[in-house]
Amino acid sequence: MKTRITTAVIALMLLPSMSMAYCSGHKEITASSCTDGMSWDQAKGECTLTPTT
């Protein structure tokens, strides 16, 4: 019984840090993230090279 409680407490303590670690690697790329000479392509969902004439 004591082992089950200890395991449950440890699991509940680690849950927030594990969820933060899972989400921290995700970076949302938006139109404002595009560098000079690039523009946002909505269909592809990424920055593409803007053609110059």
CHARMM-style PDB file with segment names, atoms N, HN, CA, C and O in Angstrom:
ATOM      1  N   MET     1       0.820  -1.187   0.000  1.00  0.00      PROA
ATOM      2  CA  MET     1       0.000   0.000   0.000  1.00  0.00      PROA
ATOM      3  C   MET     1       0.868   1.256   0.000  1.00  0.00      PROA
ATOM      4  O   MET     1       0.597   2.205  -0.736  1.00  0.00      PROA
ATOM      5  N   LYS     2       1.907   1.256   0.825  1.00  0.00      PROA
ATOM      6  HN  LYS     2       2.128   0.485   1.423  1.00  0.00      PROA
ATOM      7  CA  LYS     2       2.791   2.409   0.915  1.00  0.00      PROA
ATOM      8  C   LYS     2       3.520   2.647  -0.407  1.00  0.00      PROA
ATOM      9  O   LYS     2       3.754   3.793  -0.792  1.00  0.00      PROA
ATOM     10  N   THR     3       3.875   1.576  -1.094  1.00  0.00      PROA
ATOM     11  HN  THR     3       3.685   0.645  -0.781  1.00  0.00      PROA
ATOM     12  CA  THR     3       4.568   1.685  -2.371  1.00  0.00      PROA
ATOM     13  C   THR     3       3.663   2.314  -3.425  1.00  0.00      PROA
ATOM     14  O   THR     3       4.119   3.136  -4.219  1.00  0.00      PROA
ATOM     15  N   ARG     4       2.399   1.940  -3.442  1.00  0.00      PROA
ATOM     16  HN  ARG     4       2.029   1.272  -2.797  1.00  0.00      PROA
ATOM     17  CA  ARG     4       1.450   2.499  -4.404  1.00  0.00      PROA
ATOM     18  C   ARG     4       1.271   3.999  -4.193  1.00  0.00      PROA
ATOM     19  O   ARG     4       1.243   4.765  -5.156  1.00  0.00      PROA
ATOM     20  N   ILE     5       1.151   4.411  -2.956  1.00  0.00      PROA
ATOM     21  HN  ILE     5       1.173   3.789  -2.174  1.00  0.00      PROA
ATOM     22  CA  ILE     5       0.971   5.826  -2.645  1.00  0.00      PROA
ATOM     23  C   ILE     5       2.217   6.607  -3.047  1.00  0.00      PROA
ATOM     24  O   ILE     5       2.119   7.676  -3.648  1.00  0.00      PROA
ATOM     25  N   THR     6       3.378   6.074  -2.718  1.00  0.00      PROA
ATOM     26  HN  THR     6       3.458   5.205  -2.230  1.00  0.00      PROA
ATOM     27  CA  THR     6       4.632   6.735  -3.075  1.00  0.00      PROA
ATOM     28  C   THR     6       4.759   6.871  -4.584  1.00  0.00      PROA
ATOM     29  O   THR     6       5.145   7.931  -5.078  1.00  0.00      PROA
ATOM     30  N   THR     7       4.444   5.824  -5.316  1.00  0.00      PROA
ATOM     31  HN  THR     7       4.130   4.964  -4.915  1.00  0.00      PROA
ATOM     32  CA  THR     7       4.506   5.866  -6.773  1.00  0.00      PROA
ATOM     33  C   THR     7       3.530   6.886  -7.340  1.00  0.00      PROA
ATOM     34  O   THR     7       3.873   7.620  -8.267  1.00  0.00      PROA
ATOM     35  N   ALA     8       2.326   6.942  -6.800  1.00  0.00      PROA
ATOM     36  HN  ALA     8       2.047   6.346  -6.047  1.00  0.00      PROA
ATOM     37  CA  ALA     8       1.323   7.906  -7.259  1.00  0.00      PROA
ATOM     38  C   ALA     8       1.766   9.337  -6.973  1.00  0.00      PROA
ATOM     39  O   ALA     8       1.570  10.219  -7.810  1.00  0.00      PROA
ATOM     40  N   VAL     9       2.352   9.579  -5.820  1.00  0.00      PROA
ATOM     41  HN  VAL     9       2.511   8.863  -5.140  1.00  0.00      PROA
ATOM     42  CA  VAL     9       2.824  10.915  -5.467  1.00  0.00      PROA
ATOM     43  C   VAL     9       3.956  11.341  -6.396  1.00  0.00      PROA
ATOM     44  O   VAL     9       3.975  12.478  -6.868  1.00  0.00      PROA
ATOM     45  N   ILE    10       4.880  10.455  -6.657  1.00  0.00      PROA
ATOM     46  HN  ILE    10       4.864   9.531  -6.274  1.00  0.00      PROA
ATOM     47  CA  ILE    10       5.992  10.773  -7.556  1.00  0.00      PROA
ATOM     48  C   ILE    10       5.470  11.067  -8.967  1.00  0.00      PROA
ATOM     49  O   ILE    10       5.927  12.011  -9.612  1.00  0.00      PROA
ATOM     50  N   ALA    11       4.529  10.275  -9.440  1.00  0.00      PROA
ATOM     51  HN  ALA    11       4.158   9.509  -8.916  1.00  0.00      PROA
ATOM     52  CA  ALA    11       3.958  10.494 -10.771  1.00  0.00      PROA
ATOM     53  C   ALA    11       3.258  11.852 -10.845  1.00  0.00      PROA
ATOM     54  O   ALA    11       3.398  12.563 -11.840  1.00  0.00      PROA
ATOM     55  N   LEU    12       2.517  12.213  -9.821  1.00  0.00      PROA
ATOM     56  HN  LEU    12       2.403  11.635  -9.012  1.00  0.00      PROA
ATOM     57  CA  LEU    12       1.827  13.506  -9.807  1.00  0.00      PROA
ATOM     58  C   LEU    12       2.808  14.671  -9.707  1.00  0.00      PROA
ATOM     59  O   LEU    12       2.555  15.745 -10.254  1.00  0.00      PROA
ATOM     60  N   MET    13       3.911  14.469  -9.022  1.00  0.00      PROA
ATOM     61  HN  MET    13       4.117  13.597  -8.578  1.00  0.00      PROA
ATOM     62  CA  MET    13       4.924  15.515  -8.912  1.00  0.00      PROA
ATOM     63  C   MET    13       5.648  15.734 -10.239  1.00  0.00      PROA
ATOM     64  O   MET    13       6.008  16.866 -10.560  1.00  0.00      PROA
ATOM     65  N   LEU    14       5.864  14.686 -11.002  1.00  0.00      PROA
ATOM     66  HN  LEU    14       5.571  13.766 -10.741  1.00  0.00      PROA
ATOM     67  CA  LEU    14       6.587  14.793 -12.265  1.00  0.00      PROA
ATOM     68  C   LEU    14       5.712  15.255 -13.426  1.00  0.00      PROA
ATOM     69  O   LEU    14       6.239  15.707 -14.443  1.00  0.00      PROA
ATOM     70  N   LEU    15       4.419  15.154 -13.303  1.00  0.00      PROA
ATOM     71  HN  LEU    15       3.992  14.786 -12.477  1.00  0.00      PROA
ATOM     72  CA  LEU    15       3.509  15.484 -14.393  1.00  0.00      PROA
ATOM     73  C   LEU    15       3.683  16.901 -14.942  1.00  0.00      PROA
ATOM     74  O   LEU    15       3.791  17.047 -16.160  1.00  0.00      PROA
ATOM     75  N   PRO    16       3.716  17.945 -14.124  1.00  0.00      PROA
ATOM     76  CA  PRO    16       3.878  19.300 -14.682  1.00  0.00      PROA
ATOM     77  C   PRO    16       5.201  19.500 -15.408  1.00  0.00      PROA
ATOM     78  O   PRO    16       5.235  20.121 -16.470  1.00  0.00      PROA
ATOM     79  N   SER    17       6.283  18.987 -14.853  1.00  0.00      PROA
ATOM     80  HN  SER    17       6.256  18.482 -13.990  1.00  0.00      PROA
ATOM     81  CA  SER    17       7.579  19.180 -15.500  1.00  0.00      PROA
ATOM     82  C   SER    17       7.673  18.397 -16.805  1.00  0.00      PROA
ATOM     83  O   SER    17       8.309  18.859 -17.753  1.00  0.00      PROA
ATOM     84  N   MET    18       7.061  17.237 -16.869  1.00  0.00      PROA
ATOM     85  HN  MET    18       6.545  16.862 -16.099  1.00  0.00      PROA
ATOM     86  CA  MET    18       7.073  16.456 -18.103  1.00  0.00      PROA
ATOM     87  C   MET    18       6.249  17.141 -19.184  1.00  0.00      PROA
ATOM     88  O   MET    18       6.640  17.135 -20.351  1.00  0.00      PROA
ATOM     89  N   SER    19       5.129  17.725 -18.823  1.00  0.00      PROA
ATOM     90  HN  SER    19       4.812  17.730 -17.875  1.00  0.00      PROA
ATOM     91  CA  SER    19       4.306  18.408 -19.817  1.00  0.00      PROA
ATOM     92  C   SER    19       4.996  19.671 -20.314  1.00  0.00      PROA
ATOM     93  O   SER    19       4.873  20.003 -21.493  1.00  0.00      PROA
ATOM     94  N   MET    20       5.712  20.378 -19.462  1.00  0.00      PROA
ATOM     95  HN  MET    20       5.812  20.108 -18.505  1.00  0.00      PROA
ATOM     96  CA  MET    20       6.461  21.557 -19.896  1.00  0.00      PROA
ATOM     97  C   MET    20       7.607  21.161 -20.809  1.00  0.00      PROA
ATOM     98  O   MET    20       7.892  21.867 -21.777  1.00  0.00      PROA
ATOM     99  N   ALA    21       8.264  20.059 -20.526  1.00  0.00      PROA
ATOM    100  HN  ALA    21       8.033  19.486 -19.740  1.00  0.00      PROA
ATOM    101  CA  ALA    21       9.362  19.595 -21.369  1.00  0.00      PROA
ATOM    102  C   ALA    21       8.842  19.189 -22.744  1.00  0.00      PROA
ATOM    103  O   ALA    21       9.522  19.395 -23.749  1.00  0.00      PROA
ATOM    104  N   TYR    22       7.676  18.630 -22.793  1.00  0.00      PROA
ATOM    105  HN  TYR    22       7.123  18.463 -21.976  1.00  0.00      PROA
ATOM    106  CA  TYR    22       7.088  18.212 -24.058  1.00  0.00      PROA
ATOM    107  C   TYR    22       6.756  19.424 -24.927  1.00  0.00      PROA
ATOM    108  O   TYR    22       6.945  19.378 -26.143  1.00  0.00      PROA
ATOM    109  N   CYS    23       6.273  20.490 -24.332  1.00  0.00      PROA
ATOM    110  HN  CYS    23       6.121  20.528 -23.344  1.00  0.00      PROA
ATOM    111  CA  CYS    23       5.841  21.667 -25.089  1.00  0.00      PROA
ATOM    112  C   CYS    23       6.970  22.652 -25.371  1.00  0.00      PROA
ATOM    113  O   CYS    23       6.834  23.475 -26.276  1.00  0.00      PROA
ATOM    114  N   SER    24       8.054  22.602 -24.648  1.00  0.00      PROA
ATOM    115  HN  SER    24       8.164  21.934 -23.913  1.00  0.00      PROA
ATOM    116  CA  SER    24       9.096  23.613 -24.799  1.00  0.00      PROA
ATOM    117  C   SER    24       9.812  23.533 -26.138  1.00  0.00      PROA
ATOM    118  O   SER    24      10.364  24.540 -26.581  1.00  0.00      PROA
ATOM    119  N   GLY    25       9.828  22.401 -26.792  1.00  0.00      PROA
ATOM    120  HN  GLY    25       9.380  21.583 -26.432  1.00  0.00      PROA
ATOM    121  CA  GLY    25      10.507  22.279 -28.073  1.00  0.00      PROA
ATOM    122  C   GLY    25       9.699  22.782 -29.241  1.00  0.00      PROA
ATOM    123  O   GLY    25      10.227  22.898 -30.347  1.00  0.00      PROA
ATOM    124  N   HSD    26       8.449  23.080 -29.034  1.00  0.00      PROA
ATOM    125  HN  HSD    26       8.020  22.985 -28.135  1.00  0.00      PROA
ATOM    126  CA  HSD    26       7.578  23.522 -30.115  1.00  0.00      PROA
ATOM    127  C   HSD    26       7.691  25.025 -30.304  1.00  0.00      PROA
ATOM    128  O   HSD    26       7.439  25.792 -29.374  1.00  0.00      PROA
ATOM    129  N   LYS    27       8.070  25.451 -31.512  1.00  0.00      PROA
ATOM    130  HN  LYS    27       8.274  24.828 -32.267  1.00  0.00      PROA
ATOM    131  CA  LYS    27       8.148  26.860 -31.821  1.00  0.00      PROA
ATOM    132  C   LYS    27       7.182  27.147 -32.953  1.00  0.00      PROA
ATOM    133  O   LYS    27       7.256  26.533 -34.017  1.00  0.00      PROA
ATOM    134  N   GLU    28       6.282  28.077 -32.721  1.00  0.00      PROA
ATOM    135  HN  GLU    28       6.221  28.576 -31.857  1.00  0.00      PROA
ATOM    136  CA  GLU    28       5.303  28.420 -33.739  1.00  0.00      PROA
ATOM    137  C   GLU    28       5.926  29.394 -34.731  1.00  0.00      PROA
ATOM    138  O   GLU    28       6.447  30.439 -34.343  1.00  0.00      PROA
ATOM    139  N   ILE    29       5.869  29.046 -36.005  1.00  0.00      PROA
ATOM    140  HN  ILE    29       5.446  28.197 -36.320  1.00  0.00      PROA
ATOM    141  CA  ILE    29       6.394  29.900 -37.053  1.00  0.00      PROA
ATOM    142  C   ILE    29       5.233  30.646 -37.697  1.00  0.00      PROA
ATOM    143  O   ILE    29       4.249  30.040 -38.121  1.00  0.00      PROA
ATOM    144  N   THR    30       5.359  31.967 -37.764  1.00  0.00      PROA
ATOM    145  HN  THR    30       6.158  32.459 -37.419  1.00  0.00      PROA
ATOM    146  CA  THR    30       4.306  32.793 -38.344  1.00  0.00      PROA
ATOM    147  C   THR    30       4.913  33.720 -39.393  1.00  0.00      PROA
ATOM    148  O   THR    30       6.121  33.700 -39.628  1.00  0.00      PROA
ATOM    149  N   ALA    31       4.068  34.528 -40.016  1.00  0.00      PROA
ATOM    150  HN  ALA    31       3.087  34.544 -39.825  1.00  0.00      PROA
ATOM    151  CA  ALA    31       4.528  35.460 -41.041  1.00  0.00      PROA
ATOM    152  C   ALA    31       5.569  36.425 -40.490  1.00  0.00      PROA
ATOM    153  O   ALA    31       6.477  36.824 -41.219  1.00  0.00      PROA
ATOM    154  N   SER    32       5.460  36.804 -39.232  1.00  0.00      PROA
ATOM    155  HN  SER    32       4.722  36.480 -38.641  1.00  0.00      PROA
ATOM    156  CA  SER    32       6.431  37.726 -38.646  1.00  0.00      PROA
ATOM    157  C   SER    32       7.792  37.068 -38.428  1.00  0.00      PROA
ATOM    158  O   SER    32       8.775  37.758 -38.156  1.00  0.00      PROA
ATOM    159  N   SER    33       7.859  35.748 -38.545  1.00  0.00      PROA
ATOM    160  HN  SER    33       7.061  35.187 -38.766  1.00  0.00      PROA
ATOM    161  CA  SER    33       9.118  35.032 -38.376  1.00  0.00      PROA
ATOM    162  C   SER    33       9.947  35.012 -39.657  1.00  0.00      PROA
ATOM    163  O   SER    33      11.127  34.662 -39.623  1.00  0.00      PROA
ATOM    164  N   CYS    34       9.346  35.381 -40.779  1.00  0.00      PROA
ATOM    165  HN  CYS    34       8.387  35.666 -40.807  1.00  0.00      PROA
ATOM    166  CA  CYS    34      10.051  35.332 -42.066  1.00  0.00      PROA
ATOM    167  C   CYS    34      11.146  36.395 -42.110  1.00  0.00      PROA
ATOM    168  O   CYS    34      10.946  37.519 -41.652  1.00  0.00      PROA
ATOM    169  N   THR    35      12.303  36.034 -42.664  1.00  0.00      PROA
ATOM    170  HN  THR    35      12.465  35.120 -43.036  1.00  0.00      PROA
ATOM    171  CA  THR    35      13.416  36.960 -42.791  1.00  0.00      PROA
ATOM    172  C   THR    35      13.240  37.825 -44.033  1.00  0.00      PROA
ATOM    173  O   THR    35      12.313  37.622 -44.818  1.00  0.00      PROA
ATOM    174  N   ASP    36      14.129  38.781 -44.199  1.00  0.00      PROA
ATOM    175  HN  ASP    36      14.882  38.945 -43.561  1.00  0.00      PROA
ATOM    176  CA  ASP    36      14.072  39.656 -45.370  1.00  0.00      PROA
ATOM    177  C   ASP    36      14.207  38.837 -46.644  1.00  0.00      PROA
ATOM    178  O   ASP    36      15.018  37.915 -46.718  1.00  0.00      PROA
ATOM    179  N   GLY    37      13.399  39.184 -47.653  1.00  0.00      PROA
ATOM    180  HN  GLY    37      12.740  39.933 -47.593  1.00  0.00      PROA
ATOM    181  CA  GLY    37      13.437  38.475 -48.925  1.00  0.00      PROA
ATOM    182  C   GLY    37      12.557  37.236 -48.944  1.00  0.00      PROA
ATOM    183  O   GLY    37      12.530  36.503 -49.933  1.00  0.00      PROA
ATOM    184  N   MET    38      11.842  37.005 -47.863  1.00  0.00      PROA
ATOM    185  HN  MET    38      11.864  37.600 -47.060  1.00  0.00      PROA
ATOM    186  CA  MET    38      10.953  35.857 -47.792  1.00  0.00      PROA
ATOM    187  C   MET    38       9.556  36.333 -47.421  1.00  0.00      PROA
ATOM    188  O   MET    38       9.398  37.378 -46.790  1.00  0.00      PROA
ATOM    189  N   SER    39       8.549  35.567 -47.810  1.00  0.00      PROA
ATOM    190  HN  SER    39       8.678  34.718 -48.323  1.00  0.00      PROA
ATOM    191  CA  SER    39       7.174  35.908 -47.465  1.00  0.00      PROA
ATOM    192  C   SER    39       6.452  34.653 -47.007  1.00  0.00      PROA
ATOM    193  O   SER    39       6.888  33.534 -47.277  1.00  0.00      PROA
ATOM    194  N   TRP    40       5.355  34.855 -46.318  1.00  0.00      PROA
ATOM    195  HN  TRP    40       5.001  35.764 -46.099  1.00  0.00      PROA
ATOM    196  CA  TRP    40       4.578  33.754 -45.758  1.00  0.00      PROA
ATOM    197  C   TRP    40       3.696  33.130 -46.827  1.00  0.00      PROA
ATOM    198  O   TRP    40       2.925  33.828 -47.486  1.00  0.00      PROA
ATOM    199  N   ASP    41       3.808  31.819 -47.000  1.00  0.00      PROA
ATOM    200  HN  ASP    41       4.434  31.253 -46.465  1.00  0.00      PROA
ATOM    201  CA  ASP    41       2.945  31.073 -47.922  1.00  0.00      PROA
ATOM    202  C   ASP    41       1.910  30.348 -47.084  1.00  0.00      PROA
ATOM    203  O   ASP    41       2.220  29.372 -46.401  1.00  0.00      PROA
ATOM    204  N   GLN    42       0.677  30.833 -47.141  1.00  0.00      PROA
ATOM    205  HN  GLN    42       0.426  31.625 -47.696  1.00  0.00      PROA
ATOM    206  CA  GLN    42      -0.394  30.281 -46.312  1.00  0.00      PROA
ATOM    207  C   GLN    42      -0.683  28.827 -46.666  1.00  0.00      PROA
ATOM    208  O   GLN    42      -0.948  28.016 -45.778  1.00  0.00      PROA
ATOM    209  N   ALA    43      -0.635  28.487 -47.960  1.00  0.00      PROA
ATOM    210  HN  ALA    43      -0.420  29.146 -48.681  1.00  0.00      PROA
ATOM    211  CA  ALA    43      -0.953  27.124 -48.387  1.00  0.00      PROA
ATOM    212  C   ALA    43       0.064  26.115 -47.837  1.00  0.00      PROA
ATOM    213  O   ALA    43      -0.314  25.030 -47.395  1.00  0.00      PROA
ATOM    214  N   LYS    44       1.341  26.472 -47.866  1.00  0.00      PROA
ATOM    215  HN  LYS    44       1.648  27.353 -48.226  1.00  0.00      PROA
ATOM    216  CA  LYS    44       2.391  25.575 -47.376  1.00  0.00      PROA
ATOM    217  C   LYS    44       2.585  25.685 -45.868  1.00  0.00      PROA
ATOM    218  O   LYS    44       3.038  24.747 -45.212  1.00  0.00      PROA
ATOM    219  N   GLY    45       2.233  26.852 -45.334  1.00  0.00      PROA
ATOM    220  HN  GLY    45       1.865  27.615 -45.866  1.00  0.00      PROA
ATOM    221  CA  GLY    45       2.428  27.069 -43.903  1.00  0.00      PROA
ATOM    222  C   GLY    45       3.877  27.307 -43.541  1.00  0.00      PROA
ATOM    223  O   GLY    45       4.332  26.906 -42.470  1.00  0.00      PROA
ATOM    224  N   GLU    46       4.609  27.966 -44.443  1.00  0.00      PROA
ATOM    225  HN  GLU    46       4.239  28.292 -45.313  1.00  0.00      PROA
ATOM    226  CA  GLU    46       6.022  28.223 -44.201  1.00  0.00      PROA
ATOM    227  C   GLU    46       6.472  29.456 -44.968  1.00  0.00      PROA
ATOM    228  O   GLU    46       5.751  29.957 -45.830  1.00  0.00      PROA
ATOM    229  N   CYS    47       7.668  29.943 -44.652  1.00  0.00      PROA
ATOM    230  HN  CYS    47       8.254  29.537 -43.951  1.00  0.00      PROA
ATOM    231  CA  CYS    47       8.245  31.075 -45.358  1.00  0.00      PROA
ATOM    232  C   CYS    47       8.840  30.574 -46.670  1.00  0.00      PROA
ATOM    233  O   CYS    47       9.508  29.541 -46.715  1.00  0.00      PROA
ATOM    234  N   THR    48       8.584  31.323 -47.726  1.00  0.00      PROA
ATOM    235  HN  THR    48       8.041  32.162 -47.689  1.00  0.00      PROA
ATOM    236  CA  THR    48       9.149  30.978 -49.046  1.00  0.00      PROA
ATOM    237  C   THR    48       9.870  32.192 -49.603  1.00  0.00      PROA
ATOM    238  O   THR    48       9.577  33.327 -49.229  1.00  0.00      PROA
ATOM    239  N   LEU    49      10.809  31.944 -50.491  1.00  0.00      PROA
ATOM    240  HN  LEU    49      11.047  31.021 -50.794  1.00  0.00      PROA
ATOM    241  CA  LEU    49      11.586  32.996 -51.121  1.00  0.00      PROA
ATOM    242  C   LEU    49      10.674  33.844 -51.997  1.00  0.00      PROA
ATOM    243  O   LEU    49       9.923  33.317 -52.818  1.00  0.00      PROA
ATOM    244  N   THR    50      10.744  35.160 -51.817  1.00  0.00      PROA
ATOM    245  HN  THR    50      11.354  35.587 -51.149  1.00  0.00      PROA
ATOM    246  CA  THR    50       9.932  36.074 -52.611  1.00  0.00      PROA
ATOM    247  C   THR    50      10.676  36.362 -53.909  1.00  0.00      PROA
ATOM    248  O   THR    50      11.809  36.842 -53.868  1.00  0.00      PROA
ATOM    249  N   PRO    51      10.068  36.082 -55.055  1.00  0.00      PROA
ATOM    250  CA  PRO    51      10.759  36.349 -56.327  1.00  0.00      PROA
ATOM    251  C   PRO    51      10.901  37.849 -56.573  1.00  0.00      PROA
ATOM    252  O   PRO    51       9.988  38.625 -56.292  1.00  0.00      PROA
ATOM    253  N   THR    52      12.048  38.239 -57.096  1.00  0.00      PROA
ATOM    254  HN  THR    52      12.790  37.608 -57.325  1.00  0.00      PROA
ATOM    255  CA  THR    52      12.282  39.646 -57.437  1.00  0.00      PROA
ATOM    256  C   THR    52      12.393  39.758 -58.947  1.00  0.00      PROA
ATOM    257  O   THR    52      12.797  38.816 -59.628  1.00  0.00      PROA
ATOM    258  N   THR    53      12.023  40.940 -59.464  1.00  0.00      PROA
ATOM    259  HN  THR    53      11.695  41.705 -58.911  1.00  0.00      PROA
ATOM    260  CA  THR    53      12.082  41.124 -60.924  1.00  0.00      PROA
ATOM    261  C   THR    53      13.162  42.098 -61.302  1.00  0.00      PROA
ATOM    262  OT1 THR    53      13.356  42.376 -62.486  1.00  0.00      PROA
TER     263      THR     53
END
